[in-house]
């Protein structure tokens, strides 16, 4: 872990402020199998009606399923809907 990440982690622990607010740590919130919100994303790597790959500072988040749509996207978060069958995380090297 580099010095900046250690500092952010220490600040988060000392203040009780969540790490995703202080740093670019991604936050993934899943509601059932039908909705997902990814905060602190770095953009979309790929997208079809059956899969989506979202870039984050920690790696790539892959979701597969049916009728996948991007309902909203901005600098802070991506809101994705569909019927999700699987999630996979790929760590950046």
C-alpha positions, 0 to 999 in steps of 0.5 A, spaced: 500 500 500 502 506 498 503 512 502 497 516 500 492 510 501 495 508 508 494 516 510 487 515 507 485 509 511 488 512 517 484 518 516 478 514 515 479 510 521 480 516 525 474 520 523 469 514 522 468 517 515 467 512 510 473 510 506 469 511 499 468 518 501 475 520 502 478 516 497 477 513 490 475 506 493 469 503 489 462 502 493 458 497 490 451 497 492 446 491 490 439 491 491 436 484 490 438 481 483 435 487 479 439 493 481 446 495 482 449 502 484 457 503 483 460 509 486 467 512 484 467 508 478 472 510 472 468 508 466 465 503 462 469 497 459 464 494 455 456 493 455 451 489 452 444 487 454 447 481 457 453 483 461 457 490 463 464 491 465 465 497 470 472 500 471 474 502 478 481 503 482 481 496 484 479 493 478 474 491 473 467 489 476 463 484 471 456 483 471 452 478 467 445 477 466 439 479 462 436 485 460 441 489 463 441 497 462 444 503 464 439 507 467 444 513 470 451 514 469 455 520 472 462 522 475 460 519 482 456 513 480 453 508 475 446 505 476 445 499 472 438 495 472 437 488 469 436 481 472 443 479 474 446 472 474 453 473 476 458 478 479 465 477 478 471 482 480 478 482 476 483 485 480 488 490 477 495 488 477 
